[in-house]
Amino acid sequence: MHGYRGLTGRRGPGYGERLLFSVALVVVSLLWIGQDMAAWATAACAVGAVGGALGACYFGWRFVRSRGDAR
């Protein structure tokens, strides 16, 4: 039952892909935070940047650890 991968047969995103998505979120959030926007939009960009940074730290750590176990 756990081996069922659906119709596409594709696995979920790995730690490396999640790390790249988190870094992209940080970059995009920091690019948008410099624009002249409403206060709520600036706050949303700040939350996105902080969340992306935390995700990058977590998934980066998991990626490095998973590469260490593969050898």
PyMOL commands that set and color helices and strands:
alter all, ss='L'
color gray80, all
select helices_A, chain A and resi 15-33+39-70
alter helices_A, ss='H'
color red, helices_A
deselect
rebuild
show_as cartoon
